[in-house]
Structures are given as C-alpha cells and as structure tokens.
C-alpha cells in the first residue's frame, strides 16, 4: 500500500472508523438476558456544573463540560466507574464467549494488500489472520519468498502501535513509514533501509493528515506537519499545517519549508511528485469539503530558485491530480460535472477556457482515476458497486476490467510507464482476493485468495431501493443466508454513514460474516450525504439539509419492518464517527423503531465539535454555530442536547476510545451522562471506553474481536428482553 500522495477528504473526515461494523450475530434465541437492572443507583453519579453558553440569543446549558478535561482526576474516576458498570453488565450475558470464539475463527484468515513494484522489488502487507497489525514485506519477484521489512507487532506488547502508512522511493531502496500509538492520528515517521531492514537516523514528529512523496532522485521526500501542540495533543485544535522537504540524513529541525500560509490557519497541504519527477503538485484543502486549490513547484530548479505557482486558484470544485504528460496535467474533477469527469490542463494556458474535456460526465459516478500504461484506469460506481473502465489519453474508451459480481474493486496503483496493476475485489460475502491485471494483454490473474472458516455459497446480498420520507429513491444492500424467511423475526443490524461525500460500497468484513453465520441479517443503507451519486447526493445531506440523512435512515428501518425482514423487537442500528451521530440522532427521533443502538466514536455535541483537534474542518458538512440558520439546524438534532426525560430509549451501548483525537472522546462522555440522566430507569444506557484506542484505524485485531463480541452480546441481550 503506497500512501496516497494527494490529501483525501477521508483522511481528515470521520471515515476511519466507518468500517461497516456488521460484525457478528447469533441464532434467533442465542442469548440469555443479563439480569443487572438499570437505575440511578446503578449508573455512576455524574456531577453537573453551571455552564451556560449563548448562541444567537439562545441560552444553552452544558452541565457536563468538565468531562472535556481528559486529564483531570474527576474525569479519569468517571471513566473507571462507567467501565466497571459496563463490563459488569456485559460479563453477565450468557453466550458472549461463544460469540467471541466464533468471531476468532472467522477472523483468522490471511489478508494481503495489493503489491506495488519499485525498482526490482515488490512490496505488500500481510496479516496471517489474528496478528494485531499487518506486517510489511518485500520480495524480489511475485513468486519469490518474501522477507519481513517491518513488523509493527514487535513495537508494543498490546499491539497498539500501528503502521499507518508508508512511501517507497523510486529505486525500492528506502521506505519512509509512519507509526501511530494508541490509535492516535499523530504519526512518527522513520526511514528503513530495504537492503539491511534497519532504520536510518531519520525521525520526523508531529506529522498528521500528511501525504508523503519521494523525489525521484531518492534524496528525500515531501511531507506535511504541524507545530508541536502547546496543550493536550489529543484535544488541541490542529492549525497552520506546513509543507516541508526532508533530506535523508538531516535533522527534522533542518527540513526545508516549501509552503505555508500564516494567514490561513485551516489550510492543509499535500505534496505529490509527478511520475516524471519534474513537478511537485500541491493540493490545498481548507476543510472536509470536496473542493481544493492546486499549486505546483518546478523541481527542475532548486527550491530556493523556484516559486510555488498557482494552477487552479478557485474554491469551486474538487481537483484530483491523476498524472501528466510533460506540461499537460490530467485531473479528475466535478467542475461542471457533479458525477465527475477527466480534463487536461496545459501549464502554459491554465485558464479554464483552454481546458480540454477528455472523459465526459456519465450517468455513473466516476470515483477515482489512475494513469497506468499510458492509459486511464477509471473506477466508476454503479448504484454504489464497482465498474472499472479503460480509456486512452484522448479519452476514448478502450475496454473494461470485468468483475465477478456486485462488489468493490480497489487499488489499481501504478505509474504511467507500468504495464501491470493490482487490485482487490470483495463483496459483503466474498473475502478479498488480490488480482494482477496485465494492461498490455488485458488479462486478469488471481495472485492471492484467502481461505475462510465459512462457506460463501450459503449467503447472498440483495440490492433493494426504497423511498425516503420525501420520495427520494435510496439504495440499500441486504445480506443474509440464502432463503432467509421474511417473517419479521430476523435479528438485524442496520448500518449507515451518510456524510462527507463518502460512499458505502460492498466490502468484506469478518465480523459481518460472523453475524450472518449465526443467523443474523445485515443491511447497509446508502444515505444522502454520502458519495454514491456525486455532488448533488452529498449536498442533499449537509448543513441545513442534514435531517434528510436521518430521515433516509428511518425510512430504511421502516422498509425492513414493512417487508418483514425484521421488527422493532429484533432491529439494532449501528454506525461509527459521523455514523455514530446518525445512530444517536435517529434513536432519539424514533426510539420506537429499535431494540438497540450502538453509536460508536460519534460526533454528539454539535455545538462544540469545532473546538477540538480537526473538528473545525467538518463545518463544511455540518455547518457552523456562528451562522444563525446553521446553529438552529445543529441544535435541533444535536444528540447531546436532545436527550429527553420520559422517553423510552432503546438499549444503548456508546463506544469510544480514550485516545481518539479525531472525534474528541468527551462527545461520547457527555452524551452518555445526558442519556443516563434522561432515562435512568429504562433499558441499559452504557458507555464502553477502550483505553489505548483511538478512532478505529490501526486498532489491534484482538481489541476488535473483543469489542465486537461485546456489541453483539449487548444487541442479543436487548433482543431477548424485547420479546
């Protein structure tokens, strides 16, 4: 896996934990209800403070503001007390250990990343099944025995040191790699000598949301970093990112500043060296909004003699650099094309009037493009599943890469001169195979296929379309054992995300399969706010239109119930990050539809998300409290502010990690306190706080299995009590 040289919206948005947690479930009568009653005497006491804020004349109380101080003894004591209650409750549920064992069996399969060739070597990651972290390997050929380059499992006893990303130089002799600790977004970068497998003396700190791209001569690489935070690194707002060049062997303090903007605290920079080594192309983002500027630096000159030039200087669309033919740059853009197109821009005539459209916008969403073998490999989404097409550099379609079914193909890395590429193909019930594609012969061959402890032929995925509240046609995938009875009794998890232009596509997850294996049904709704149908679909679910996303999710639940896939007594909702917000808001708006709700690492205080880490960047999707109309919309659905006394809420298990510096964990802390206070005598409302864990990316396998077992035990317990 080569680190993407262009800064992706997903890198700074809420996507890391968006794993479609369809983890695993049981047969219909598999759980004995826990007997611990919920009451004010069961939940830990949570003090309140007199904190009131004024938003456009509206007085808003924030009685749990003190929980934002993660380092205070009071907060640490509260965390310990809540975990004691939560794990005590979960520990009483019969069947949890059986669920965990089955999860471990299904999770125990080999996983490979698509290989990438640099010099005469191939690089890829591999997990033998239950390793906490994937291991980086190098091989002299595809058939040669690989050797370990970096095993993150040796870096910590608990498996919480993760290899977040890496970049390989052109000759395949050096690997720059970033490691994070405890699930944090902060990374420390080092450099490996491929021949010896040893680290050089290069060490880079305070790297976050950074692309890393080598100069073609291998003397060093470009990266982005922040200044060392003055306060708690897991809480402090991230501002004033800078783009640097690191020359191998130099101290980080001697790195050369390439670009920064002292007048733009929110701007972020991602540098990508073009395949020919001539240009550094700089993508500038200011938020998670899919709009960016494009700058460039001529690397034929010394840094001190070259100026950073503006190629595209308007915040009007997304521009993803695909590659170049000398001074002719290719971009994937939604400028004038909500479902994206490919254009060519000449450096000598960069004005929009001189742009050439190569591949026009079509009926399907053009998701990504790669320039390999002097042709475009274009990944389309056709109702949220993959369709891969080939075009020459004049935009003429030359073929397709056939896929075996309704699933997702991903990868397709390579350089302009390469004649081969690799990709993975998977679906909800098909484990990921790695495929080599020969672009000259137009031939695909499977390189690796894992063996899993279940029979995929027993399962199927249906794609259905339902009507949203306003009549919008919304797709949904439903996975289950073949021949599942539509009798209203299937244990069901409904998953959603609906934000940040991120699509939900069919992807294999061992936890999902374990749920199906034990008799469950798993549904994924492709909600507005996502990226399934381009810009219009995304913008229909942001800011003052965010309620559309919740309405789409509610309509998905109503469809599943009306079609007798399930019933309110056997329906749970789950989502992470932006999906955690979705679940919390939906359970508050329609508590009658669900037996259980699992909001995971959610954005739950919609009035203060902008004050922590990278949260201000999310205003492009959520809106800002500084805007009166957007404040009104935020306050209307903010889960923290809509916990109502006297409401019979579903059984709720809130999940977060104490090292989550993407979505500050106090979101979940304050929401748990508010919900427990609102409904102290009803169904259990618990919070599971993982220590040494962050937003989801890099979470150790063992931790994922334990968490999933707890989630499914909790859901089944709720179903059993709802009968």
N, C-alpha and C positions, 0 to 999 in steps of 0.2 A: 504494500500500500504506500504509494507516494503521497506526501501531504499535498493537498490541492493548493496550487500556487495563488489562486485568486481567493480573496476573502469571501466566504459564503455567508449568506444571511443566517443559515442554520448554526454557524459557529458561534454567533452571539445571541441567538434567539433562545427559545425554550425547547429545542429539539433533542437535546442529549438524552433525556430520559423517555423520549417518545418512542418506546420500544414495542408498542402494541402489546402490552403486557399479558396477552391472552394466555397466561401461564398455564395453570393446570387445574383440573377439577375432577370430581368423583362421580360415582354412580349416583342414582337418584336418592337413595336412602343410606348414604355412606357416613353420615356424621351424627354423633350423639351430642345434643346441645350442651354447652357449658352451663354450669349451674350458678356461677357467680352473679348475683343481682347487681344491677347498676343503680346507684343512688348518690345523693350528695355526700353521704358518708363513705362511699367507695372511691369517688374521684378525689384526687389530691386537692387541697384548698389552694385556690389561686387568688392572691390579693388583687385589689384594684387600686388605681391611682386616679387623682383628679386631673386628667389631661383632656383639654378641650381645644380643638382647632377650628378656625373659621375659614370656610371656603365660600366665597361669593355671598357672604351673609348667612350661610348655613352653619350652625354650631354642631360640630361632630365630636362626640366623646371617644376617647381612645384609652379605656381603663387598663389595658394590658400593655401599654407602651414599654413598661420596664422589662418585658421579655425580649426586647430588642438588644439588650445588653448581654451578649452571649457569654461574656467572661465573668459576670457577677456571680457571687456565691448563691444568691437567691435563684437565679436562672438555672444554674447547674443543679441545685437541690430540686427544683421543679422538674427538670428533665429526668433525674433519677427517680423521683416519686411517680411520674407518669409512666415511665418504662416498667416500674415494678408492678403497677396495676395492669398494664397492657400484657406483659409477658406472663403474669399470673393468670390472666383470663385465657390467653391463647394456650397456655400449658394444660388447661383442664379439658380442652376439646379432644374428644376421642377421635382417632384416625389421622391426626396430624403427622405422626411418624410414618405411617404407611404412605401418605401423600409425599412426604419428603423422600422416601426410598424410591418411589416410582419416578419422581422428578429426576433423581440422580441417575437412574437407569437410562432415561430418555435423553438427558443432557450429556451423557457420556458418549459422544460421537466426535470424530475428527472434524476440524474446521480449518480451512485454508483460505488465505487471501489470494487474489489473482497475482501471479508472478509478474515482475517487471524486470526488464533486461537493461543493464548498464555495463558498458564495456563488454566483456565476455561472460559476465556473471548474471544469474537470476536471483532475485531477492523476493521473499514472501514470508508471511507469518503463518504459524501453525499452532493449533491447540489440540492436544491429544484427546481431549474430552472433558476432563474435570480439572485441568490446570486452572488456577485462578486467573492467570493472564496468558495471552498468546505470546509465543516465542518468535523472535526474528531469526530467519535462516538465510543462508547464501548457498548457491550451488553453481558448479561450473557448467552444467547443462540441465535441461529439464529432466533427464533420466539419471543424472549423477546423484550420488549420496550427498545430501545437504549437511552442512555443519552449522552449529549454533553460533550466531553473532551476538545476540543479546537475549538473556532470559530474565525478564522482569521479576519472575517468581523468586529469584535469589536476592532481590533487593530489600525485601521485608518479610518478616515471619508471618504476617497476617494477610499477605497478598494484596495490600492496598497501595503499593507502588505500581503505577501503570505506565506502559509505553503509550503515550498519547498520539504521537505522530513522528514521522521521520522523513528525511530527504537525502537522496543519494547523488553523489557527484557524477558527472558525465562518464568518467573512466571506470566507475564502480569501485573506487579505491577508498572512499571515505563515506561514512554515513553520519549525518547530523541527526540527533534524535532528542525528543522532548519527553521528560518523565514528570508525572504529577504524583502528589502524595495525598492519600485520604480522600480522593475524589474531587480535589480542588481543580479549578480551571487554570490556576497558576502552574507554569511549567519551568523546569530547569533543563537547559539544553547542553548536551555534550557532543563530542565527535569521536567516532570509532574508526580505527584503522582496520580496514577489512582484512588485510593480509595477516595481521597478528591477533585481531579480535580484542585489542586493548584500546582503552580510552587515551586520547591525547590530553594535553593540559587545558584545552579549551573548555570554559564553563560560562554559560550565559544564564542570568537570573531575571526574574520579573517579566517573563515572556507570557503573553496571554492573547488569545484571539489573533494569532500570527500565522501568516504564510511564511514558508522558508524556501528559498530558491537559490541554488548554486550558480556562481559564474561558470561559464563553460570551461574556462581555463583551470577550474578547481582551486583557485587561490583563496576562496572564501564564499560566503553566502549572505543574502539579504534577509532580514527578519525585522519584526516589529516588537516593541516592548513599551512598558510604562515605567515611570519613575517608581522607585521603591515607595510603597504606601506609607503614609505617616501614622496611620492608626491600625486597627484590626484589618488584616489583609483579606479576611473573609467577608468584610462588611463595607469597607471604604469604596466610595464611588470611583470607577475607573475613568480617568480623563487624561487628555493630552498624550495619546499614543504617538510614538515616533518610529520612523523607518530608518534602520541602520544597515551598514555593511560590516560584517565581521571577517577580518582577515585571519586565516589559520595561524595559530601561534601567538596572536595578540591577546592582551588582557581585554576584558569587556569594556573597561574604562577608556580604552584607546579606540573603540569602534567608531567608525566614521558615520556621522549623521548625514543621511541622504535627504530626508524630507520631514518637516514638522510644521504645524500651524499653531502658533501661540495664541491666535485669535479664535481658534475653533476647538474648544475642549472635547467635543464629542466625536470629532473626525477620527476615523481609523484607516490605516493604510496597509495594503497587501501588495508586495512586490513580486512579479513573475518575470524571470528571464526568458526571452523568446528562444525557441529551439535553435535558431541560428546563432544565438549568443550576442546579437547586436544590440538588443534593446532590453531595458528594464521597464516593463509595463506596470503601472501603479494604479490599482483600483482603490478609490476613495469612497468609504461609506460613512454615513453620519448617524445611522440608526439601523434597525432591522428592516426598514422599508426597502423593498427591492428596487432601489434607484441608486445610481452611483456615478461618480465622475471618473474619467480616465486620463491619466498623465503618463508621460514616458520620459526616459533618460537614454541618451545615446551612449552606449557602453564602448563605442569605438574611441571615445575620448576619456581622458582621466576624469575622475569625479570632480576634481577641482576646476576643470576646464569646461564641464558640461552643465547645462541648465535643465532643470526639470520643466518640460514643456506640457502645455495643456492640449490634449487631443479632443476630448469631449468635456465641455465645461458647464453643462446644464443638468440640473437635477430633475430630469423629465422621464427617465426610463432606466431599465436595467441593461447593463452592457457587460457581457462576459467575454473576455478575450479568448478566442479559440486558437489563434496562431497567426502566422504571417508568411507571405512570400515577398521577401525583401521589404520594401516600404509599403506594401499592401497588407493592411491588417484586417482580420476577419473577426466579426463579433456576432454572438447570439444576443438578440435584443427584443424587447417588447415595445420599442419605439414604433408607433404606428401599427402595432400588431399585438393585441392583447394575448394571443396564444403563441407568440414569438416567431421570429424569422432570422435568417442569416444575411448579414450585409458585409460589404467590403468598404473600407475607408482608406484612402490614399493619404500618406503623411503630407505630401506636397499640396493636396487640396482637401483638407479635412472638413470643409463646410458641408452641411447636411445636403445641400443641393447636388453635391458631387458623389454622394454615397451611391453604391450600386447594390440593389437587392439581388441576392443570389438564390436563396430559397425562400419563397413567399410563405406567409402565414397560411396554415391549413385548418381543417376542422378539428384536428387533434392538437394537443398541447406539445410543443417542442421543448423538452425538458433540459437536455444538455447536448453538446456537440463536441466531438474530438477530431482533431486533424491528424490522421494517421495514413501512411502510404499515399500521401498527397491526395487524400480524399476526405470528405466529411463523413464521420460515423455519427448519425443523428438518432438520439433516443427520444421517441415520442411516447406520450401517454394516451391511450385509447380507453376512455372511461376508467382511468386510474391503473391500467395494467400496461406493460411494456410492448412497444412495437419499434423495431430498430431498422432504419433505412440508411442507404448509402447514396452519396451524391458526389459528383466530381467538382472541381474547383470553380466551374462555371455555373454550378447549381443544378446540373442535370442529374436526375435520379438514375443510378446505375444498378441498383439491386436492393435486397433486404437481407437481414440475418434472421433466418427462421427460428422461432422459439417453440418449445414443445407444448405450450399451453397458456392459460391465463395466469401469468406470473410476473415476476420482476427480473429484468436483466440489469446488471450494474457492473461498473468497472470501466472497460474499454480505454485503459490508459495506454499511452504510447506517444512517440514523437513523429514528426512529419515524415521522416525517412524510414520508419519502421514498417515492416511488411506483415507483422503479426500483432495481435492484441489478445488480451484475456478478459473474460468476464465471468461473473457468477450468475446462475439462474436458480431461482427458487420460487415457491409459492407458499401459501399457508400450510399445505400438507406435503410439500416436496422439499426435502433437505437441499441445501445449496451445493450444486455441482460447479466446478471451475472448468470453463471451456476455453480452449485455444482456437482462435479464428485466424486462418491464413487468408489475408486480404488479397493476395495475388491469385490464389487458386480458388477463392470463395468457398472455403471448406472449413467446417467446424469439427473439432475432435475433443472429446471429454478428457481432461487432464486428471481430475480427481473427483470422485463421488463418494460421499461418506456412507457408512452403514449405520443405521439407527435401529434402536430396540423397539420398533413398531412397524406395522405394515401399512404404507401409504395407500395401498389399493383399497383399504377399508373406508377411506374418508373421501369427502368431496367438498368443494366450495362452490356455492351458487352466488351469482351476482344478481341482485334484485334492485329495482328502482321504486322509491316511494315518494309521496307528495309531502313537502314541507307544509308548515302552517299557512304560508302564503301561496301554496300551489307549486313551488319550485320543485323540479324533478331532482331527487337526490339519490346517488347510488349507495349501495351497501353490500358488503361481502358477508355471507353466512357460511360458516364451516361447521361440519358435524360428521358423524358416521353416516355412511350411505344408508338410505332408507329411514332416516330419523322420522319418528312419528310427530305429526303436528297435532298434538293433543293438549297443548297448553301446560305441559308439565316438565319440559326440559330445563335442567339447570343451565342458565345462560349468563354470559358476560357480554355486555355491550361496551365497546371501546370507541373513543373518539378523541380528536385533537382540535381541528378547526381553527387554525391560525397560522400567521407568519408565512403564508404562501407555501406551506409545506404539505405535500400530498401524502396520503396514506395508501401505500401500494402493497400488494400481496407479498409477504415475506415470511420465511420460515422462522419459528421460534420454538425451542424445545418445550417451553412452559405451555405454550398454546396447544401443542400436540398432546401433552400430558392431560390437559383438560378434556380434550376430545376423547382420548383413550379411555378416560374414566366415565364417559357418558355425557359430557357437557357439550354445549353449543356455544360458538364464539362468533360474534358479529362485530364488524368494523364499519362504521358509518363515515362516508366521505363528505364531511360537512363543509358548508361555506366558510370562508376564511382560509381554507387550505389552497393548495396549488393545482388541484386536479384539472381545472378548466381555465387556467390563465388568470390574467389581471382582474377581470370583472368578477370572477368567482371569489377571489381573495378579498377584493374591496367590498363585496357584499356582506362580509363578516368582520369588519373592523370598526373601531371607534364608535360612533353613534349607531352603527348597524350591528354591533356585537350581539345583540339579543337574537338576531337571526340564527346564530350558531347554536345557542341554547334551544331555540325552537326546533331547529333541524334535529337535534339530539333527542328531544322529547318526542318528536314525530317518529323517529326511528324506533323508540321504545313502544310507542303506540302501535306501530306497524307489526312489530314482533308479537305483541299481545293479540292484536286483531287477527293475525294469520295463524294464531295458536302455536307458534313456536315455543312460547313460554307464557308466564303470567306474572303479575306483580309479586307473587309469593316466591318465584324462582328466578327473578331477574336482578342482576347486580350490574352496576356501572363502574367503570374504571378508566382512569386517564392520568397522565403524568405531565407535570410542568404546566404549560398552557392547557393541557388536558385535565390537570388537577383542578384548575379554575373551572373548566367546563363541568366536571363532575360535581364540585361543591355548589356551584350556582344552580345546576339542574336539580340536585336533590332538595335544595331549598325551595325551588319553584314548583316542583311536582313530587313531593315526598310520597304520594300515594302510589306512584308507579314502580317503586323499587323496594326490594327487601334489604339490599346492602349497597353501600357506596364506598369506593376506595379512591379518594383524592391523594395523589402522590406528588410530592415536591411541588405543590401548586402555588400559583400567584393568587393570593387570597385577600390581601389588603390592597385594594385597587386605588387607594388614595395616597399610598406611600411607597409603592414599588419603585418609583423613580429615584428614591433617595439612597438606594443600595446598589453596590457593585455596578453591573452594566444595565441596571433597570431602566435608566432614562432612555436607552436605545429602543425600548419597547413601546414608547409613546406613539410610534408610527402605526402600531397595530391597535393599541388600547385607547389612545388619546391622552390628554393632559388635564390635570386638575386645574391648571391655570386658565383653561378655556371653559367658560361657564356652561356651555351646552355639553361639552365632553365630560365635565365634572358631574353633571346631572345624570348622564348615562352610566358613568362609572359607579356612582353612589347607589344607583338603582339596583345594580346586580352584585356589587362587591360582597363576596361571601362573609367577610368579617363583619360587615355592617348589616347583614340581613338574617342573622340568627334570631329567630322569633320565639319567644316563650309561648308555651301551649301548643306547639306543633309537634306531631308525632313523626320525627325524622327516621329515615332508615338506619339500620345498624351501620355505623361509620367507622372505618379504620383509616386514619390520617397517617401518611408515611412521609418522613423526611430524613435528612442526614445532617449531622451537626457540622459537617464541613462543606455544605452546599453554598458555594459562592456564586452560583448562577442565580438561583432563587433563594434569597436570604431565608434561613430556616425559621426566623421569627414569624413569617407569614403563617406557617403551619402551627407554631406555638400559640399565637394569638387566636387563630381560628378554633383550635381545639378548646381553649379556655372559654371562648364565647359560646360554642355549641354545647359544651358540658353545662354551662350556666343556664342556657336556654332550655335544655331538655334533660334535667338531672335525674329523672325517674323513668325515662323511657328505655328504648333499645340502647345497647352499648355504643358510646362515642369515645373511641380510644385513639391515642397517638403512639405510633411506633417510631422511635427516634434512634436511628442507627448511628453509632459512633464510628469515627474514621471513615465516613462515607459522604459523598457529595451529591451531585445532581443525577448521576447514573452512569456516565461514561467512565469506563475503567473499573467498575465495581467488580470485585472478585467473584468468581463463579460460585464458591461456597456461600458467600453472602447473598447472591441472587437466589440460590436454591432455598436457603433458609427463609428469606423474605417471602418468596412465592408460596412456600408451604404454609406460612402464617396467614397470608392473604386468602388462600383457598380454604384453609380450615375455618377462618373467620366467616367467609361467604357461606360455606356449607352449614355452619352453625346458625347463621341468620336464616337460611332457607328452612332448616329443620324447625326453627321456632316460629316461622311464619305459617306453617301448615295448620 
